[in-house]
């Protein structure tokens, strides 16, 4: 399955090549306590927890893309991503989040009431397409 670190300039390509996909937006210098973080960047996780993003991607067969929030703000505005308030955007204080897409159509976001955790992202994927969750690779 596709796992790729991209920029927003790749949007046209990935929307042509993938029916459903998960796009994770991460901060360049994120050293928080979250367990859902970049699969490409080394992370100083304060609690030394395993990366739940990797667990999700091992379980659910969905293309995964990752970009930096700081490089994507204008694009996120254009596609209408629900990013809380303009004040947060202007201060560049957005937390990491995930968006789901069906081709070029933004379907949902963890900013729309889904927890940025394994359970919340599983719900997000189920709402995108139940087949993704029903066909999970369970050990």
C-alpha positions in Angstrom: 0.0 0.0 0.0 1.1 3.6 -0.7 2.9 5.4 2.2 4.3 8.7 1.0 5.5 12.0 2.4 4.3 14.6 0.0 3.6 18.3 -0.4 0.2 19.8 -1.3 1.4 20.2 -4.9 0.9 16.4 -5.1 -2.8 16.7 -4.5 -3.8 16.4 -8.2 -1.7 13.2 -8.6 -2.8 11.4 -5.5 -6.5 12.3 -6.1 -6.2 10.7 -9.6 -4.4 7.6 -8.4 -6.4 6.8 -5.3 -10.1 6.4 -4.7 -9.9 6.7 -0.9 -7.0 7.9 1.1 -5.9 9.3 4.4 -3.8 12.5 4.6 -2.0 13.2 7.8 -0.8 16.7 8.5 2.0 16.9 11.1 3.9 19.8 12.6 7.6 20.1 11.7 8.7 20.2 15.3 6.2 18.1 17.2 7.6 16.6 20.4 4.3 16.2 22.2 2.9 13.2 24.1 0.6 11.9 21.3 0.9 8.3 20.1 -0.3 9.2 16.6 2.6 10.9 14.8 4.7 11.0 11.6 5.9 7.7 10.2 8.7 9.5 8.3 10.2 11.9 10.9 12.2 10.9 13.9 10.2 11.8 17.0 11.2 12.6 20.5 8.1 11.2 22.1 8.0 12.3 25.7 6.4 9.0 26.8 8.4 6.7 24.5 5.2 5.1 23.2 4.9 3.1 20.0 3.6 5.0 17.0 -0.1 4.2 16.6 0.0 5.6 13.0 2.1 2.5 12.1 -0.4 0.2 13.9 -3.3 1.8 12.0 -1.6 1.4 8.7 -0.7 -2.2 9.4 -4.4 -2.8 10.1 -6.2 -0.8 7.5 -5.4 -1.1 3.8 -5.7 2.6 2.8 -3.2 4.8 1.0 -1.5 7.2 3.5 0.0 10.5 2.8 1.8 12.9 5.1 2.5 16.6 4.8 3.6 19.4 7.1 0.9 21.7 8.4 3.2 24.8 8.2 3.6 24.3 4.4 -0.1 23.6 3.8 -2.2 26.3 5.3 -3.3 28.0 2.1 -4.2 24.7 0.5 -6.2 23.7 3.6 -8.1 26.9 3.4 -8.8 26.4 -0.3 -10.2 22.9 0.2 -12.3 24.0 3.2 -10.6 21.9 5.8 -12.3 22.5 9.2 -9.4 23.9 11.2 -11.1 25.4 14.3 -10.6 29.1 14.3 -8.7 31.7 12.3 -6.9 32.8 15.4 -5.3 29.4 15.8 -4.4 29.3 12.1 -2.7 32.7 12.3 -0.7 31.7 15.3 0.4 28.6 13.5 -0.7 26.5 16.4 -2.7 23.7 14.7 -2.3 20.3 16.2 -1.6 17.3 14.1 -4.7 16.1 12.3 -6.0 13.7 9.6 -8.3 14.3 6.6 -10.1 11.6 4.6 -10.7 11.9 0.9 -12.7 10.2 -1.8 -10.8 11.2 -4.9 -10.8 15.0 -4.9 -13.5 15.3 -2.3 -12.7 16.1 1.3 -14.9 13.8 3.4 -14.0 14.4 7.0 -11.3 15.4 9.5 -10.3 14.6 13.0 -11.1 18.2 13.7 -14.8 17.3 13.2 -15.2 15.5 16.5 -13.0 12.4 15.9 -10.4 11.7 18.5 -6.8 11.8 17.2 -6.3 8.2 18.5 -6.7 4.7 17.2 -10.4 4.5 18.0 -11.2 8.0 16.5 -9.3 7.4 13.3 -10.9 4.0 12.9 -14.3 5.8 13.2 -13.1 8.3 10.6 -12.1 5.5 8.2 -15.4 3.7 8.8 -17.3 6.9 7.9 -15.2 7.2 4.8 -15.9 3.7 3.6 -17.0 0.9 5.9 -15.2 -1.7 3.7 -11.9 -0.3 4.9 -12.6 -1.2 8.5 -14.6 -4.4 7.7 -11.6 -5.7 5.7 -9.1 -4.9 8.4 -6.0 -7.2 8.8 -6.5 -8.5 12.3 -4.0 -10.8 13.8 
